[in-house]
Amino acid sequence: MTDLTGKVAVVTGSSRGIGKAIAQRYASLGASVVVNYANDQDNALRTVKEIEEAGGRAIAVRADVSRLPDIDVLFRAAVDTFGSLDIVVANAGIEIILQPVAEVTEEEFDRLFAINTKGAFFTLQKAAELLSDGGRLINIGSTTTVSPYPGMGLYASSKAAALKLVEIMALELGPRDITVNTVLPSAITGAGVFTDVTVGDTFHQMNETRPLGGRPGTVADVADAAEYFAGDLAAWVSGQTLVVAGGAVQ
């Protein structure tokens, strides 16, 4: 089992869904965790309570990752509260929107890119400034960036930039023994994953053809990958992308 005792982890967008599962997993492995949220304070506090009731340590910090001052506040809270910063998961993002490219408005473009692109970029940049040598940076992306699908032009392009960023940061931070990697989940199921029922139904139908049992992926499957990249077994793995898609070939 991975041992994260003494480590401090920040997981952006962790009041629900994938982020919550990763935050809870890290806490169960001994890490002190910062649960980040932008608007959903109730669920963030609930996540912290669940972690504490299970014997872990956590705090909730509000920060909108599209705003650089908020990102600074987030990481400073981690260091001030727990003493260091060792693992950062850039998970916050606007969920999948099914929309043809021809129908995308400038406002919709700006909204998705502010969170999914700008937010991921500066979360990883600011994290690297405070991260302990030997630390871990993990980006949570999407298989839509490597598997074209109609209606995904806006969402997929907003998530794609971080793939190249991860590869370059892995080179730049290698001298500090910091690893930088990406997890690419396919469609998954679980509380807080898809609020748009149409989107959820579309991707769950796709899961029926997955080689591994035809079951939908779960937030726990993604947390498994995030656990791997955070632990000692991945100490010599950097600049890589791990697809979590039930065996579907990308």
N, C-alpha and C positions, 0 to 999 in steps of 0.2 A: 504494500500500500504506500502511496505517496505520502511523505511527511513534510508538511509545511509549517511545522511548529516554529514560532519566532518570526515568521514572515508576515509582511503587511501587504494586503492586496486591495486594490481599488477596481471595482467593476462598474463601468458606466452603464446607465440604463438598467439597473438591477432591482427595480421594484416589482418586476413581474417577468414571466416568460423565461427566455434563455438566460438573461442576466441574473435573475433571481436564482436559477438552478446552479449557475456557476458560483455565485456568492455563497450559497449554502454549502456547496461542495467544498470550497476552499476552507470555510470555517470548520467544517467537519474534519478536515485534515490538519487543523491546528493553526491556520492563519487568522490574524486579526483582519477584519474586512470592513471596507467602507462601501456602504450601499448607496449608490447615487440615483437620484431622481430629478426630473425637471418640474413635474407638476403633480405627480401621484404620491403625495406625502403619506396618505393613509396606508397604501400598500407597502411603501418603503419602511415605514415604522413597523408594520406587521412582519415584514421580512426580518428586520432586526430582532424583534421579539422572538420569532421562531428560532433564530440562530442562538440567541441567549438562552432560551429554554432548553436547547439541545446541548448547552454547555460551552458555546462559542462566544467570541467577542466581536461586536460590530457596532457601528454608528451609521446613521443616515445623514447624508449631506446633499442639500439641494444645489444643483448646478446645471445650467443649460450649456451643453458642450458647443453650441454655436457662438458662444460669447467667451472670449479669451479670459477676461477677468474672473468669470465663473470657474473656468478650468483651474486657474491659479488657486482660487479659494478651495476647490476640491482637493487638490494635492497637498496644499498646506495643511488642511484639516487632518489628512492622513498622517503627515509627519508630526504635527503638533500633538495629536492624540496618542499615536502608537509608536512614534520615535523613528520611523524609517519608511521607505517605500521600496518594495521588492518586486511586486507583480502588478501589472496594469492590464486590464482587459478593456479594449475599446469596443464596446458592444452597443452603445446607445445609437438608435437610428429610427427613422420613420419606416413603418412596416410596408410590405409590398402593396403597390397600387397597380391594378390591371388597367392599362390605358394605352391606346394606340399613340404612337409618336405624334401623329397629325393633330391630336386633340390636346396635347400638353400646352398649358399656358405658361407665360413667363413667371407668374406668381407661384405656380406649382413647381416649376423648375427651381426657382430660388429657395423655396421651402425645403425641398428634399436635399439639394446640394449644401445648404447651410448646415444641416445636421449630419447627413450621411457622408459627405465629402470633407467639408471644412472641419466639422466636428471631429472626425476620425483623425485627420491630419494633425490638428493642433493638440488633440488629446495625446497622441503618440509623441509629438515634439516636446510638449511641456513635461510629459512623464519622464522622458529621457534626461531632462535637466536635473531631476531630483532622484532618479532611480539609483539604487545601490549598484555598485559593480557586481556583475554576476546575476543581475535581475532579469526579469522576463517581461516582454511586451507581446501581447496577443491581440490580434485583430479578428473580430467576428464579421465575416463577410457573407456571401450568398452564392450558391451555385448558379444563380441567374447570370453571374458575371462570366461564366465559362460555358454555359449551355443556353444559347439563344432561344427565346420563347416569345411569341407574339404578345404584345401588350406590356412588355417589360423594359422598353427602351429607356424610360426615365429612371426607374428604380435601379436597373442593372448598371446603367452608366454612372449613377451616383455612388454606387458601391465599388465600381471597378478601379478607381484611382488608388484606393488604399492597397490593392494588390501589388502594384509597382512600388509604392512607398515602402511597404514592408521589406521588399527585396533590397532596396537601397539603404534603408536604415540598418538592416542586418550587417551590411558591409561597413557602414560608418560607426556602428556601436560595437562591432566585433572586438576591437582592442580592449574594451572594458568587460569582455566576457558577458555582454548582454545579448540575449537571443531575442529575435523578432520573428514572429510567425503568424500565419493566418489559418483560421478554421473556417471552412466553407460548408455550412449546413444546407441541406436540401429542405424541402417542405417538412415541417415537424408538427406534432400535435402537443397540446398541453394548455393549461390555463394561461391566458395573457399572450398567446402567440398570434392568432389572427382575430382581429375584431370585425373585419369584413368577412361575413359568412361566405360570400361568393368566392372570394380569394381562397379561403380555407378549403371549401369544397373542391375547387379546381385542383389544388395541389394534393389533396388527399386522394383524389382519383388517380393522379400520377403515381402515387405511392403503391397502388395496387399492382404495378408491373415491376416493382423493385425486385432484384434477384434474391435479397435476403428476406424471405418469408412474406413478401408483399405487404408488410406492415408499415405504418407511418413511423417516421423517426420521432423521437421524444426529446424533451429538453435535457434529459439525463444523458442521452447519446452525445449531445454537444458538450455537456459538462465533462464527460469522459475525455474528450479531445482536449479541452481546456486544462484539465488536470494533468494530462500527459505533458503538454508544453510548459506547464508551471513547475514540473518536478525535475528531479535529478536525472531521470532517464532521457530527458531531452536536452541535456546540457551541451551536447555537440550537434544540435539540430537548429539551424537558423536560416532565415530567408525562405522558408518552405510553406507550402500550402497543403493542408490536410482536408480532403473532401469527406464529409460525413453525409452520405447519401444512400445508404443501404445497398452498396455495391453497384449502383448505376454508373456506367462508364461515361466520363465527361469528354 
